[in-house]
Amino acid sequence: EVKLVESGGGLVQAGGSLRLSCAASGFTYDDYAIGWFRQAPGKEREGVSCTSRGDGTTYYAHSVKGRFTISSDNAESTVYLQMNNLKPDDTAVYSCAGGLVCSAYGPPVTYEYDYWGQGTQVTVSS
């Protein structure tokens, strides 16, 4: 059974940093992709970033490029999302998801990801 567990959310002031972790287990294949999504109240879920464990492909949404960095610790099967220079608009529930596809040319989309974590709240105060 695939399981994804996020951690690292919290409350931070604008300009601050947080690092989210996504611990993955149960995958029966090695070249899976991990995507980070976020959903703010009243808004649709947005694909923020993704990485492919197989070939190292990464993607960042325009809204976070230059501020967020996705990385992997393959030995620990954990993917991190380092979030710097946070803004109030970054406030959302952040979820990691496991799937087959991370494209360098477009955001991760929910229907391409089959496995989801429980989500972690990130709140950025102004």
Chimera marker file (.cmm) of the C-alpha trace (Angstrom):
<marker_set name="trace">
<marker id="1" x="0.000" y="0.000" z="0.000" r="1" g="1" b="0" radius="0.5"/>
<marker id="2" x="1.381" y="3.391" z="-1.008" r="1" g="1" b="0" radius="0.5"/>
<marker id="3" x="1.501" y="5.890" z="1.798" r="1" g="1" b="0" radius="0.5"/>
<marker id="4" x="2.514" y="9.551" z="1.721" r="1" g="1" b="0" radius="0.5"/>
<marker id="5" x="2.963" y="11.544" z="4.900" r="1" g="1" b="0" radius="0.5"/>
<marker id="6" x="3.562" y="15.291" z="4.871" r="1" g="1" b="0" radius="0.5"/>
<marker id="7" x="5.066" y="17.315" z="7.656" r="1" g="1" b="0" radius="0.5"/>
<marker id="8" x="6.570" y="20.732" z="8.207" r="1" g="1" b="0" radius="0.5"/>
<marker id="9" x="3.659" y="23.095" z="7.805" r="1" g="1" b="0" radius="0.5"/>
<marker id="10" x="2.971" y="25.904" z="10.218" r="1" g="1" b="0" radius="0.5"/>
<marker id="11" x="2.573" y="29.616" z="10.759" r="1" g="1" b="0" radius="0.5"/>
<marker id="12" x="5.255" y="31.980" z="9.525" r="1" g="1" b="0" radius="0.5"/>
<marker id="13" x="5.556" y="35.669" z="8.885" r="1" g="1" b="0" radius="0.5"/>
<marker id="14" x="5.862" y="37.037" z="5.369" r="1" g="1" b="0" radius="0.5"/>
<marker id="15" x="9.433" y="36.712" z="4.181" r="1" g="1" b="0" radius="0.5"/>
<marker id="16" x="10.033" y="33.652" z="6.299" r="1" g="1" b="0" radius="0.5"/>
<marker id="17" x="10.781" y="30.073" z="5.319" r="1" g="1" b="0" radius="0.5"/>
<marker id="18" x="9.363" y="26.610" z="5.843" r="1" g="1" b="0" radius="0.5"/>
<marker id="19" x="10.421" y="23.199" z="4.646" r="1" g="1" b="0" radius="0.5"/>
<marker id="20" x="7.782" y="20.621" z="3.890" r="1" g="1" b="0" radius="0.5"/>
<marker id="21" x="8.587" y="16.916" z="3.845" r="1" g="1" b="0" radius="0.5"/>
<marker id="22" x="6.795" y="14.107" z="2.050" r="1" g="1" b="0" radius="0.5"/>
<marker id="23" x="7.765" y="10.638" z="3.203" r="1" g="1" b="0" radius="0.5"/>
<marker id="24" x="6.769" y="7.994" z="0.672" r="1" g="1" b="0" radius="0.5"/>
<marker id="25" x="6.442" y="4.272" z="1.171" r="1" g="1" b="0" radius="0.5"/>
<marker id="26" x="4.900" y="1.300" z="-0.584" r="1" g="1" b="0" radius="0.5"/>
<marker id="27" x="5.766" y="2.128" z="-4.181" r="1" g="1" b="0" radius="0.5"/>
<marker id="28" x="6.505" y="-1.017" z="-6.178" r="1" g="1" b="0" radius="0.5"/>
<marker id="29" x="8.392" y="0.878" z="-8.870" r="1" g="1" b="0" radius="0.5"/>
<marker id="30" x="11.287" y="3.316" z="-8.590" r="1" g="1" b="0" radius="0.5"/>
<marker id="31" x="10.548" y="5.927" z="-11.245" r="1" g="1" b="0" radius="0.5"/>
<marker id="32" x="7.542" y="7.531" z="-9.630" r="1" g="1" b="0" radius="0.5"/>
<marker id="33" x="6.916" y="11.251" z="-9.502" r="1" g="1" b="0" radius="0.5"/>
<marker id="34" x="6.042" y="13.330" z="-6.459" r="1" g="1" b="0" radius="0.5"/>
<marker id="35" x="4.008" y="16.463" z="-6.882" r="1" g="1" b="0" radius="0.5"/>
<marker id="36" x="3.265" y="19.228" z="-4.429" r="1" g="1" b="0" radius="0.5"/>
<marker id="37" x="-0.173" y="20.807" z="-4.660" r="1" g="1" b="0" radius="0.5"/>
<marker id="38" x="-1.830" y="23.521" z="-2.642" r="1" g="1" b="0" radius="0.5"/>
<marker id="39" x="-5.376" y="24.642" z="-2.126" r="1" g="1" b="0" radius="0.5"/>
<marker id="40" x="-6.363" y="27.929" z="-0.574" r="1" g="1" b="0" radius="0.5"/>
<marker id="41" x="-9.879" y="28.534" z="0.765" r="1" g="1" b="0" radius="0.5"/>
<marker id="42" x="-12.286" y="29.195" z="-2.083" r="1" g="1" b="0" radius="0.5"/>
<marker id="43" x="-9.705" y="28.410" z="-4.749" r="1" g="1" b="0" radius="0.5"/>
<marker id="44" x="-8.996" y="25.422" z="-6.942" r="1" g="1" b="0" radius="0.5"/>
<marker id="45" x="-6.135" y="23.092" z="-6.181" r="1" g="1" b="0" radius="0.5"/>
<marker id="46" x="-2.919" y="24.277" z="-7.811" r="1" g="1" b="0" radius="0.5"/>
<marker id="47" x="0.068" y="22.196" z="-8.851" r="1" g="1" b="0" radius="0.5"/>
<marker id="48" x="3.072" y="23.953" z="-7.344" r="1" g="1" b="0" radius="0.5"/>
<marker id="49" x="6.034" y="21.737" z="-8.078" r="1" g="1" b="0" radius="0.5"/>
<marker id="50" x="6.992" y="18.191" z="-8.942" r="1" g="1" b="0" radius="0.5"/>
<marker id="51" x="9.978" y="15.945" z="-9.320" r="1" g="1" b="0" radius="0.5"/>
<marker id="52" x="10.527" y="12.671" z="-11.098" r="1" g="1" b="0" radius="0.5"/>
<marker id="53" x="12.483" y="10.151" z="-9.073" r="1" g="1" b="0" radius="0.5"/>
<marker id="54" x="13.560" y="8.357" z="-12.239" r="1" g="1" b="0" radius="0.5"/>
<marker id="55" x="15.239" y="11.121" z="-14.252" r="1" g="1" b="0" radius="0.5"/>
<marker id="56" x="15.289" y="14.060" z="-11.854" r="1" g="1" b="0" radius="0.5"/>
<marker id="57" x="12.897" y="16.214" z="-13.867" r="1" g="1" b="0" radius="0.5"/>
<marker id="58" x="11.561" y="19.130" z="-11.852" r="1" g="1" b="0" radius="0.5"/>
<marker id="59" x="8.928" y="21.770" z="-12.421" r="1" g="1" b="0" radius="0.5"/>
<marker id="60" x="7.925" y="24.958" z="-10.595" r="1" g="1" b="0" radius="0.5"/>
<marker id="61" x="4.802" y="27.008" z="-11.059" r="1" g="1" b="0" radius="0.5"/>
<marker id="62" x="5.475" y="30.589" z="-12.059" r="1" g="1" b="0" radius="0.5"/>
<marker id="63" x="4.071" y="31.809" z="-8.753" r="1" g="1" b="0" radius="0.5"/>
<marker id="64" x="6.780" y="30.019" z="-6.752" r="1" g="1" b="0" radius="0.5"/>
<marker id="65" x="9.732" y="29.874" z="-9.123" r="1" g="1" b="0" radius="0.5"/>
<marker id="66" x="12.847" y="31.303" z="-7.535" r="1" g="1" b="0" radius="0.5"/>
<marker id="67" x="11.399" y="30.968" z="-4.034" r="1" g="1" b="0" radius="0.5"/>
<marker id="68" x="10.605" y="27.246" z="-3.700" r="1" g="1" b="0" radius="0.5"/>
<marker id="69" x="13.018" y="24.375" z="-4.222" r="1" g="1" b="0" radius="0.5"/>
<marker id="70" x="12.060" y="20.721" z="-4.519" r="1" g="1" b="0" radius="0.5"/>
<marker id="71" x="14.599" y="18.059" z="-3.636" r="1" g="1" b="0" radius="0.5"/>
<marker id="72" x="14.736" y="14.350" z="-2.963" r="1" g="1" b="0" radius="0.5"/>
<marker id="73" x="16.498" y="12.080" z="-0.549" r="1" g="1" b="0" radius="0.5"/>
<marker id="74" x="16.126" y="8.831" z="-2.421" r="1" g="1" b="0" radius="0.5"/>
<marker id="75" x="17.714" y="6.808" z="0.351" r="1" g="1" b="0" radius="0.5"/>
<marker id="76" x="14.987" y="7.985" z="2.686" r="1" g="1" b="0" radius="0.5"/>
<marker id="77" x="12.250" y="8.083" z="0.017" r="1" g="1" b="0" radius="0.5"/>
<marker id="78" x="11.493" y="11.619" z="1.096" r="1" g="1" b="0" radius="0.5"/>
<marker id="79" x="10.827" y="14.666" z="-1.042" r="1" g="1" b="0" radius="0.5"/>
<marker id="80" x="11.257" y="18.144" z="0.384" r="1" g="1" b="0" radius="0.5"/>
<marker id="81" x="9.788" y="21.473" z="-0.611" r="1" g="1" b="0" radius="0.5"/>
<marker id="82" x="11.906" y="24.327" z="0.698" r="1" g="1" b="0" radius="0.5"/>
<marker id="83" x="9.816" y="27.467" z="0.686" r="1" g="1" b="0" radius="0.5"/>
<marker id="84" x="11.616" y="30.781" z="1.071" r="1" g="1" b="0" radius="0.5"/>
<marker id="85" x="10.426" y="34.376" z="0.988" r="1" g="1" b="0" radius="0.5"/>
<marker id="86" x="6.914" y="33.241" z="1.766" r="1" g="1" b="0" radius="0.5"/>
<marker id="87" x="4.023" y="35.536" z="0.968" r="1" g="1" b="0" radius="0.5"/>
<marker id="88" x="0.490" y="35.706" z="2.371" r="1" g="1" b="0" radius="0.5"/>
<marker id="89" x="-0.725" y="34.386" z="-1.015" r="1" g="1" b="0" radius="0.5"/>
<marker id="90" x="1.164" y="31.166" z="-0.282" r="1" g="1" b="0" radius="0.5"/>
<marker id="91" x="-1.283" y="30.388" z="2.532" r="1" g="1" b="0" radius="0.5"/>
<marker id="92" x="-2.952" y="27.070" z="1.724" r="1" g="1" b="0" radius="0.5"/>
<marker id="93" x="-3.162" y="23.409" z="2.572" r="1" g="1" b="0" radius="0.5"/>
<marker id="94" x="-0.183" y="21.767" z="0.911" r="1" g="1" b="0" radius="0.5"/>
<marker id="95" x="-0.416" y="18.141" z="-0.173" r="1" g="1" b="0" radius="0.5"/>
<marker id="96" x="2.065" y="15.823" z="-1.762" r="1" g="1" b="0" radius="0.5"/>
<marker id="97" x="0.953" y="13.208" z="-4.242" r="1" g="1" b="0" radius="0.5"/>
<marker id="98" x="2.519" y="10.250" z="-6.003" r="1" g="1" b="0" radius="0.5"/>
<marker id="99" x="2.112" y="9.474" z="-9.668" r="1" g="1" b="0" radius="0.5"/>
<marker id="100" x="3.884" y="8.644" z="-12.892" r="1" g="1" b="0" radius="0.5"/>
<marker id="101" x="4.432" y="12.015" z="-14.523" r="1" g="1" b="0" radius="0.5"/>
<marker id="102" x="6.398" y="15.152" z="-13.774" r="1" g="1" b="0" radius="0.5"/>
<marker id="103" x="6.812" y="17.331" z="-16.823" r="1" g="1" b="0" radius="0.5"/>
<marker id="104" x="9.353" y="20.121" z="-17.032" r="1" g="1" b="0" radius="0.5"/>
<marker id="105" x="6.941" y="22.033" z="-19.270" r="1" g="1" b="0" radius="0.5"/>
<marker id="106" x="3.780" y="22.234" z="-17.280" r="1" g="1" b="0" radius="0.5"/>
<marker id="107" x="2.345" y="21.978" z="-13.787" r="1" g="1" b="0" radius="0.5"/>
<marker id="108" x="1.474" y="18.679" z="-12.166" r="1" g="1" b="0" radius="0.5"/>
<marker id="109" x="-2.209" y="17.934" z="-12.603" r="1" g="1" b="0" radius="0.5"/>
<marker id="110" x="-4.323" y="16.118" z="-10.066" r="1" g="1" b="0" radius="0.5"/>
<marker id="111" x="-5.642" y="13.399" z="-12.371" r="1" g="1" b="0" radius="0.5"/>
<marker id="112" x="-2.111" y="12.177" z="-13.083" r="1" g="1" b="0" radius="0.5"/>
<marker id="113" x="-1.465" y="11.497" z="-9.398" r="1" g="1" b="0" radius="0.5"/>
<marker id="114" x="-3.067" y="8.488" z="-7.763" r="1" g="1" b="0" radius="0.5"/>
<marker id="115" x="-1.780" y="8.642" z="-4.214" r="1" g="1" b="0" radius="0.5"/>
<marker id="116" x="-2.231" y="11.557" z="-1.834" r="1" g="1" b="0" radius="0.5"/>
<marker id="117" x="-1.057" y="12.563" z="1.581" r="1" g="1" b="0" radius="0.5"/>
<marker id="118" x="-3.276" y="14.094" z="4.213" r="1" g="1" b="0" radius="0.5"/>
<marker id="119" x="-2.093" y="17.648" z="3.672" r="1" g="1" b="0" radius="0.5"/>
<marker id="120" x="-0.393" y="20.168" z="5.918" r="1" g="1" b="0" radius="0.5"/>
<marker id="121" x="-1.469" y="23.739" z="6.600" r="1" g="1" b="0" radius="0.5"/>
<marker id="122" x="0.844" y="26.602" z="5.708" r="1" g="1" b="0" radius="0.5"/>
<marker id="123" x="-0.200" y="30.027" z="6.951" r="1" g="1" b="0" radius="0.5"/>
<marker id="124" x="1.773" y="33.143" z="6.087" r="1" g="1" b="0" radius="0.5"/>
<marker id="125" x="0.909" y="36.262" z="8.045" r="1" g="1" b="0" radius="0.5"/>
<marker id="126" x="1.506" y="39.751" z="6.690" r="1" g="1" b="0" radius="0.5"/>
<link id1="1" id2="2" r="1" g="1" b="0" radius="0.2"/>
<link id1="2" id2="3" r="1" g="1" b="0" radius="0.2"/>
<link id1="3" id2="4" r="1" g="1" b="0" radius="0.2"/>
<link id1="4" id2="5" r="1" g="1" b="0" radius="0.2"/>
<link id1="5" id2="6" r="1" g="1" b="0" radius="0.2"/>
<link id1="6" id2="7" r="1" g="1" b="0" radius="0.2"/>
<link id1="7" id2="8" r="1" g="1" b="0" radius="0.2"/>
<link id1="8" id2="9" r="1" g="1" b="0" radius="0.2"/>
<link id1="9" id2="10" r="1" g="1" b="0" radius="0.2"/>
<link id1="10" id2="11" r="1" g="1" b="0" radius="0.2"/>
<link id1="11" id2="12" r="1" g="1" b="0" radius="0.2"/>
<link id1="12" id2="13" r="1" g="1" b="0" radius="0.2"/>
<link id1="13" id2="14" r="1" g="1" b="0" radius="0.2"/>
<link id1="14" id2="15" r="1" g="1" b="0" radius="0.2"/>
<link id1="15" id2="16" r="1" g="1" b="0" radius="0.2"/>
<link id1="16" id2="17" r="1" g="1" b="0" radius="0.2"/>
<link id1="17" id2="18" r="1" g="1" b="0" radius="0.2"/>
<link id1="18" id2="19" r="1" g="1" b="0" radius="0.2"/>
<link id1="19" id2="20" r="1" g="1" b="0" radius="0.2"/>
<link id1="20" id2="21" r="1" g="1" b="0" radius="0.2"/>
<link id1="21" id2="22" r="1" g="1" b="0" radius="0.2"/>
<link id1="22" id2="23" r="1" g="1" b="0" radius="0.2"/>
<link id1="23" id2="24" r="1" g="1" b="0" radius="0.2"/>
<link id1="24" id2="25" r="1" g="1" b="0" radius="0.2"/>
<link id1="25" id2="26" r="1" g="1" b="0" radius="0.2"/>
<link id1="26" id2="27" r="1" g="1" b="0" radius="0.2"/>
<link id1="27" id2="28" r="1" g="1" b="0" radius="0.2"/>
<link id1="28" id2="29" r="1" g="1" b="0" radius="0.2"/>
<link id1="29" id2="30" r="1" g="1" b="0" radius="0.2"/>
<link id1="30" id2="31" r="1" g="1" b="0" radius="0.2"/>
<link id1="31" id2="32" r="1" g="1" b="0" radius="0.2"/>
<link id1="32" id2="33" r="1" g="1" b="0" radius="0.2"/>
<link id1="33" id2="34" r="1" g="1" b="0" radius="0.2"/>
<link id1="34" id2="35" r="1" g="1" b="0" radius="0.2"/>
<link id1="35" id2="36" r="1" g="1" b="0" radius="0.2"/>
<link id1="36" id2="37" r="1" g="1" b="0" radius="0.2"/>
<link id1="37" id2="38" r="1" g="1" b="0" radius="0.2"/>
<link id1="38" id2="39" r="1" g="1" b="0" radius="0.2"/>
<link id1="39" id2="40" r="1" g="1" b="0" radius="0.2"/>
<link id1="40" id2="41" r="1" g="1" b="0" radius="0.2"/>
<link id1="41" id2="42" r="1" g="1" b="0" radius="0.2"/>
<link id1="42" id2="43" r="1" g="1" b="0" radius="0.2"/>
<link id1="43" id2="44" r="1" g="1" b="0" radius="0.2"/>
<link id1="44" id2="45" r="1" g="1" b="0" radius="0.2"/>
<link id1="45" id2="46" r="1" g="1" b="0" radius="0.2"/>
<link id1="46" id2="47" r="1" g="1" b="0" radius="0.2"/>
<link id1="47" id2="48" r="1" g="1" b="0" radius="0.2"/>
<link id1="48" id2="49" r="1" g="1" b="0" radius="0.2"/>
<link id1="49" id2="50" r="1" g="1" b="0" radius="0.2"/>
<link id1="50" id2="51" r="1" g="1" b="0" radius="0.2"/>
<link id1="51" id2="52" r="1" g="1" b="0" radius="0.2"/>
<link id1="52" id2="53" r="1" g="1" b="0" radius="0.2"/>
<link id1="53" id2="54" r="1" g="1" b="0" radius="0.2"/>
<link id1="54" id2="55" r="1" g="1" b="0" radius="0.2"/>
<link id1="55" id2="56" r="1" g="1" b="0" radius="0.2"/>
<link id1="56" id2="57" r="1" g="1" b="0" radius="0.2"/>
<link id1="57" id2="58" r="1" g="1" b="0" radius="0.2"/>
<link id1="58" id2="59" r="1" g="1" b="0" radius="0.2"/>
<link id1="59" id2="60" r="1" g="1" b="0" radius="0.2"/>
<link id1="60" id2="61" r="1" g="1" b="0" radius="0.2"/>
<link id1="61" id2="62" r="1" g="1" b="0" radius="0.2"/>
<link id1="62" id2="63" r="1" g="1" b="0" radius="0.2"/>
<link id1="63" id2="64" r="1" g="1" b="0" radius="0.2"/>
<link id1="64" id2="65" r="1" g="1" b="0" radius="0.2"/>
<link id1="65" id2="66" r="1" g="1" b="0" radius="0.2"/>
<link id1="66" id2="67" r="1" g="1" b="0" radius="0.2"/>
<link id1="67" id2="68" r="1" g="1" b="0" radius="0.2"/>
<link id1="68" id2="69" r="1" g="1" b="0" radius="0.2"/>
<link id1="69" id2="70" r="1" g="1" b="0" radius="0.2"/>
<link id1="70" id2="71" r="1" g="1" b="0" radius="0.2"/>
<link id1="71" id2="72" r="1" g="1" b="0" radius="0.2"/>
<link id1="72" id2="73" r="1" g="1" b="0" radius="0.2"/>
<link id1="73" id2="74" r="1" g="1" b="0" radius="0.2"/>
<link id1="74" id2="75" r="1" g="1" b="0" radius="0.2"/>
<link id1="75" id2="76" r="1" g="1" b="0" radius="0.2"/>
<link id1="76" id2="77" r="1" g="1" b="0" radius="0.2"/>
<link id1="77" id2="78" r="1" g="1" b="0" radius="0.2"/>
<link id1="78" id2="79" r="1" g="1" b="0" radius="0.2"/>
<link id1="79" id2="80" r="1" g="1" b="0" radius="0.2"/>
<link id1="80" id2="81" r="1" g="1" b="0" radius="0.2"/>
<link id1="81" id2="82" r="1" g="1" b="0" radius="0.2"/>
<link id1="82" id2="83" r="1" g="1" b="0" radius="0.2"/>
<link id1="83" id2="84" r="1" g="1" b="0" radius="0.2"/>
<link id1="84" id2="85" r="1" g="1" b="0" radius="0.2"/>
<link id1="85" id2="86" r="1" g="1" b="0" radius="0.2"/>
<link id1="86" id2="87" r="1" g="1" b="0" radius="0.2"/>
<link id1="87" id2="88" r="1" g="1" b="0" radius="0.2"/>
<link id1="88" id2="89" r="1" g="1" b="0" radius="0.2"/>
<link id1="89" id2="90" r="1" g="1" b="0" radius="0.2"/>
<link id1="90" id2="91" r="1" g="1" b="0" radius="0.2"/>
<link id1="91" id2="92" r="1" g="1" b="0" radius="0.2"/>
<link id1="92" id2="93" r="1" g="1" b="0" radius="0.2"/>
<link id1="93" id2="94" r="1" g="1" b="0" radius="0.2"/>
<link id1="94" id2="95" r="1" g="1" b="0" radius="0.2"/>
<link id1="95" id2="96" r="1" g="1" b="0" radius="0.2"/>
<link id1="96" id2="97" r="1" g="1" b="0" radius="0.2"/>
<link id1="97" id2="98" r="1" g="1" b="0" radius="0.2"/>
<link id1="98" id2="99" r="1" g="1" b="0" radius="0.2"/>
<link id1="99" id2="100" r="1" g="1" b="0" radius="0.2"/>
<link id1="100" id2="101" r="1" g="1" b="0" radius="0.2"/>
<link id1="101" id2="102" r="1" g="1" b="0" radius="0.2"/>
<link id1="102" id2="103" r="1" g="1" b="0" radius="0.2"/>
<link id1="103" id2="104" r="1" g="1" b="0" radius="0.2"/>
<link id1="104" id2="105" r="1" g="1" b="0" radius="0.2"/>
<link id1="105" id2="106" r="1" g="1" b="0" radius="0.2"/>
<link id1="106" id2="107" r="1" g="1" b="0" radius="0.2"/>
<link id1="107" id2="108" r="1" g="1" b="0" radius="0.2"/>
<link id1="108" id2="109" r="1" g="1" b="0" radius="0.2"/>
<link id1="109" id2="110" r="1" g="1" b="0" radius="0.2"/>
<link id1="110" id2="111" r="1" g="1" b="0" radius="0.2"/>
<link id1="111" id2="112" r="1" g="1" b="0" radius="0.2"/>
<link id1="112" id2="113" r="1" g="1" b="0" radius="0.2"/>
<link id1="113" id2="114" r="1" g="1" b="0" radius="0.2"/>
<link id1="114" id2="115" r="1" g="1" b="0" radius="0.2"/>
<link id1="115" id2="116" r="1" g="1" b="0" radius="0.2"/>
<link id1="116" id2="117" r="1" g="1" b="0" radius="0.2"/>
<link id1="117" id2="118" r="1" g="1" b="0" radius="0.2"/>
<link id1="118" id2="119" r="1" g="1" b="0" radius="0.2"/>
<link id1="119" id2="120" r="1" g="1" b="0" radius="0.2"/>
<link id1="120" id2="121" r="1" g="1" b="0" radius="0.2"/>
<link id1="121" id2="122" r="1" g="1" b="0" radius="0.2"/>
<link id1="122" id2="123" r="1" g="1" b="0" radius="0.2"/>
<link id1="123" id2="124" r="1" g="1" b="0" radius="0.2"/>
<link id1="124" id2="125" r="1" g="1" b="0" radius="0.2"/>
<link id1="125" id2="126" r="1" g="1" b="0" radius="0.2"/>
</marker_set>
